[in-house]
């Protein structure tokens, strides 16, 4: 078994690298082997030493207001919400392969979509970041496979600065869910922002809000092309971030370079050098990679997702977000999964009032 033939093993290494672990040490001393059982592999990662990093290796080597939710019984909108869910799941399966036998879908372990839906997180009971943190802590077995988040569940007193790689906690993976549930862009943004503040600081809550807002907007007005999705997300980022925020200029530069015909690989190198001082699952380079894949994917499912793998960084997070957006465009594969459909049905009943 090799890195190339085992997408999940590769994703584990990428996530470990993202959290600042020295994966080269783990591989050299036989701690990270592709033939290890899932739980053994994830357990070994936690005990790896921290690493140093530089610009060349950054790609891993190969309080918003709580608002009333909108309800809808429009069939077309309900169908698009389902498309968004399916898009996120199929994107994860495209890049990571089949989920482990103990879980029917990647979304159940990679993000909290199922947990939030079944716990009615859209209700007024969950008004603060602490409310959401408690929800996750009470259902730890339903949490994503992120060491960062698992650590925070047991040490919430350190949530403001548990270590330099603390951004890898999963709120960006949940941002599309808020957009699919709220169906009002400003509400989706506010809810996602609040959700992000339970573990994120800095620019992360604003960028999560931009993603949620974009998903909500596109669920109501489906895009005709991936370029339209890219432009909608850039607009949302502009509105959700401070006037002189660095992310604004980086997004504008990325778009300008694309219009000038800069090659995809050169764009990846540019992102790596702009964001080398971030952990590689940090929100800023993630968003830039998402925009990049949408811009170069030519509105095609396979090619767009394959670009995410080529670009690196946190491919699970990027797959969930880009997969949701492509699903809203109607590009996801025409397949159904009983377990996933039941979760979608529960959410559709919820937003239908």
C-alpha positions in Angstrom: 0.0 0.0 0.0 1.4 3.4 -0.9 0.5 7.1 -0.4 -0.8 7.2 -3.9 -3.1 4.2 -3.6 -4.5 5.1 -0.1 -6.2 8.6 -0.1 -7.2 8.3 3.5 -3.6 7.6 4.7 -2.5 10.6 2.7 -5.2 12.8 4.2 -4.1 11.7 7.7 -0.5 12.7 6.9 -1.7 16.1 5.5 -3.9 16.8 8.6 -1.0 15.8 10.9 1.3 18.1 9.0 -1.4 20.8 9.2 -1.4 20.6 13.0 2.4 21.1 13.1 3.4 17.4 13.6 6.7 16.1 12.2 5.4 13.4 9.9 8.8 12.7 8.5 9.8 11.5 12.0 6.7 9.4 12.2 7.4 7.7 8.8 11.1 7.2 9.5 10.5 5.5 12.8 7.6 3.4 11.6 4.9 5.2 13.6 2.9 6.2 10.5 2.4 3.1 8.4 -0.4 2.8 5.8 -1.2 -0.7 7.1 -2.0 0.4 10.6 -5.6 0.3 11.8 -7.5 3.6 11.6 -7.6 4.3 15.4 -4.0 3.2 15.8 -2.9 5.5 13.0 -4.8 8.5 14.4 -3.5 7.7 17.9 0.1 7.7 16.8 -0.2 11.1 15.1 -1.1 12.7 18.4 2.3 11.7 19.9 4.5 12.9 17.1 6.9 15.8 17.9 6.3 19.3 16.6 8.1 20.3 13.4 9.8 23.3 11.9 8.7 24.6 8.5 9.7 26.8 5.7 8.2 28.3 2.5 9.3 25.4 0.3 7.6 22.7 2.4 4.4 24.4 3.2 2.3 22.4 0.7 3.1 19.3 2.6 5.4 18.0 -0.1 3.3 16.2 -2.3 -20.3 37.2 17.3 -22.9 37.5 15.0 -26.4 38.0 16.0 -28.6 34.9 16.5 -31.5 35.5 14.0 -34.7 33.7 13.3 -34.3 31.1 10.5 -36.2 31.3 7.3 -38.6 28.5 6.3 -39.4 27.4 2.8 -41.6 24.8 1.1 -40.4 25.6 -2.4 -39.6 22.3 -4.0 -36.7 23.7 -6.1 -34.9 25.2 -3.1 -35.4 22.0 -1.1 -33.9 20.0 -4.0 -30.9 22.3 -4.2 -30.3 21.9 -0.4 -30.2 18.2 -1.0 -27.8 18.7 -3.9 -25.5 20.7 -1.6 -25.4 17.8 0.9 -24.8 15.2 -1.7 -22.1 17.4 -3.3 -20.2 17.6 0.0 -20.3 13.9 0.7 -19.4 12.8 -2.9 -16.5 15.3 -2.9 -15.0 13.7 0.2 -15.5 10.2 -1.3 -13.9 11.4 -4.6 -10.7 12.5 -2.7 -10.6 10.1 0.3 -12.3 7.0 -1.0 -15.0 4.9 0.8 -15.7 5.9 4.4 -14.7 3.5 7.2 -17.2 0.6 7.7 -18.2 2.0 11.1 -19.7 5.2 9.5 -21.9 5.5 6.5 -20.7 8.9 5.4 -17.6 11.0 5.7 -19.6 14.0 6.7 -20.5 12.2 10.0 -16.8 12.1 11.0 -15.2 14.9 9.1 -17.7 17.6 10.2 -20.8 18.0 12.5 -23.5 18.3 9.9 -25.4 15.3 11.2 -24.9 16.2 14.9 -26.0 19.8 14.4 -29.1 18.8 12.3 -30.3 16.1 14.7 -29.7 18.4 17.7 -31.7 21.2 16.1 -28.8 23.6 16.3 -30.8 26.1 14.3 -33.1 26.6 17.3 -32.8 29.5 19.6 -31.4 27.2 22.3 -27.9 27.5 20.7 -27.3 31.2 20.9 -23.6 31.4 21.8 -20.3 29.8 20.9 -20.3 28.2 24.4 -23.7 26.6 23.7 -22.2 25.0 20.5 -19.1 23.9 22.3 -21.1 22.1 24.9 -23.2 20.4 22.2 -20.0 19.0 20.7 -18.6 18.0 24.0 -21.7 16.1 25.0 -21.5 14.2 21.7 -17.8 13.6 21.3 -18.2 10.3 19.5 -19.9 12.2 16.7 -17.0 14.6 16.2 -14.8 14.9 13.2 -11.4 13.2 13.2 -9.4 16.3 14.1 -6.9 16.0 17.0 -7.2 19.7 17.4 -10.9 19.6 18.1 -10.7 16.5 20.2 -8.1 18.2 22.4 -10.3 21.3 22.8 -13.3 19.2 23.8 -11.3 18.0 26.8 -9.5 21.3 27.5 -12.0 24.1 26.8 -10.3 26.4 29.2 -7.4 26.6 26.6 -9.6 27.3 23.6 -8.2 30.8 23.1 -4.7 29.6 22.4 -4.0 25.9 22.8 -1.0 25.9 20.4 0.1 27.8 17.3 -1.9 25.4 15.0 -5.3 25.9 16.8 -7.2 26.9 13.6 -7.6 23.3 12.6 -10.8 22.8 14.6 -13.5 22.3 12.0 -15.7 25.4 11.9 -14.9 26.0 8.3 -16.1 22.5 7.5 -19.4 23.4 9.1 -19.8 26.7 7.4 -21.6 25.3 4.3 -24.1 23.5 6.6 -25.2 26.9 8.0 -25.8 28.2 4.5 -28.0 25.2 3.6 -30.0 25.4 6.8 -30.6 29.2 7.1 -31.4 30.1 3.5 -31.0 33.7 4.4 -27.4 34.8 3.6 -27.0 37.3 6.4 -28.4 34.8 8.9 -26.2 32.1 7.7 -23.2 34.3 8.0 -24.1 35.3 11.5 -24.7 31.8 12.7 -21.4 30.5 11.1 -19.5 33.4 12.6 -20.8 32.5 16.1 -20.0 28.9 15.5 -16.4 29.7 14.5 -15.7 31.7 17.6 -15.8 28.7 19.8 -12.3 27.7 18.7 -11.2 30.2 16.0 -9.8 33.7 16.3 -8.5 36.3 13.8 -9.8 36.2 10.3 -11.3 32.7 10.5 -14.9 33.7 11.7 -15.2 36.3 8.9 -14.2 33.8 6.2 -16.5 31.1 7.6 -19.3 33.7 7.5 -18.5 34.5 3.9 -18.7 30.8 2.9 -22.0 30.3 4.7 -23.4 33.4 3.1 -22.3 32.3 -0.3 -23.9 28.8 0.1 -27.1 30.4 1.3 -27.2 32.8 -1.6 -26.5 30.1 -4.2 -29.1 27.8 -2.7 -31.7 30.5 -3.6 -30.2 31.5 -6.9 -28.2 28.6 -8.4 -25.1 29.5 -10.4 -24.6 28.7 -14.1 -20.9 28.2 -13.9 -18.0 27.7 -11.4 -16.7 31.2 -12.3 -20.0 32.6 -11.0 -19.5 30.7 -7.8 -15.9 32.0 -7.5 -17.2 35.6 -8.0 -20.0 35.1 -5.5 -17.5 33.9 -2.9 -15.1 36.7 -3.6 -17.9 39.2 -3.1 -18.9 37.6 0.2 -15.3 37.7 1.4 -15.1 41.4 0.5 -18.2 42.1 2.5 -17.3 40.0 5.5 -13.7 41.2 6.1 -12.3 44.5 7.3 -11.6 47.2 4.7 -7.8 46.8 4.8 -7.7 43.1 5.5 -4.8 41.2 3.8 -7.2 38.5 2.5 -8.9 41.1 0.3 -5.7 42.0 -1.5 -4.7 38.4 -1.9 -8.1 37.4 -3.3 -7.9 40.3 -5.8 -4.4 39.3 -6.8 -5.4 35.7 -7.3 -8.3 36.8 -9.6 -6.1 39.2 -11.5 -3.4 36.5 -12.0 -6.1 34.1 -13.3 -7.3 36.7 -15.8 -3.8 37.2 -17.0 -3.5 33.5 -17.7 -1.1 32.4 -15.0 -0.9 28.6 -14.9 -2.6 26.6 -12.1 0.7 25.2 -10.7 2.2 28.7 -10.6 -0.8 29.9 -8.7 -0.3 27.1 -6.2 3.3 28.2 -5.7 2.2 31.8 -5.3 -0.3 30.8 -2.5 2.4 28.7 -0.8 4.8 31.6 -0.7 2.1 34.1 0.4 0.9 31.8 3.2 3.9 29.8 4.2 3.9 31.1 7.7 0.5 29.6 8.3 -0.1 26.0 9.3 -1.2 24.3 6.1 -4.8 23.9 7.1 -5.2 27.5 8.0 -8.3 29.3 6.7 -6.6 31.8 4.5 -4.7 29.5 2.1 -7.7 27.1 2.2 -10.0 29.8 0.9 -7.5 30.8 -1.8 -7.2 27.2 -2.9 -11.0 26.9 -3.0 -11.2 29.9 -5.3 -8.4 28.6 -7.4 -10.0 25.2 -8.0 -13.3 26.8 -8.9 -11.7 29.2 -11.3 -9.6 26.6 -13.1 -12.0 23.6 -12.9 -14.1 24.6 -16.0 -17.4 23.7 -14.2 -16.5 20.0 -14.2 -16.8 17.8 -11.2 -13.8 15.6 -11.6 -11.3 18.1 -12.7 -12.3 20.7 -10.1 -11.9 18.2 -7.2 -8.7 16.8 -8.6 -7.2 20.3 -8.6 -7.9 20.4 -4.8 -5.7 17.3 -4.4 -3.0 18.8 -6.5 -3.0 22.1 -4.6 -2.7 20.4 -1.2 -3.4 22.1 2.1 -6.4 20.8 4.0 -8.1 18.8 1.2 -11.0 17.5 3.5 -12.1 21.0 4.3 -11.7 22.2 0.8 -13.6 19.2 -0.6 -16.6 19.8 1.7 -16.9 23.5 0.7 -16.2 23.1 -3.0 -18.3 19.9 -3.2 -21.3 21.8 -1.7 -20.9 24.6 -4.1 -20.6 22.3 -7.1 -23.6 20.4 -5.8 -25.6 23.6 -5.8 -24.6 24.1 -9.4 -25.9 20.6 -10.1 -22.6 19.0 -11.0 -22.5 16.3 -8.3 -22.7 12.6 -9.5 -26.3 11.3 -9.8 -26.1 8.7 -7.0 -28.0 8.2 -3.8 -27.0 6.8 -0.5 -29.8 5.7 1.9 -28.0 7.0 5.1 -27.2 10.3 3.6 -30.7 10.7 2.1 -32.2 10.2 5.6 -30.0 13.0 7.0 -31.0 15.3 4.1 -34.7 14.5 4.6 -34.4 15.4 8.3 -32.8 18.7 7.5 -35.4 19.5 4.8 -38.2 18.9 7.3 -36.4 21.2 9.7 -36.1 24.1 7.3 -39.6 23.6 6.1 -41.0 24.4 9.5 
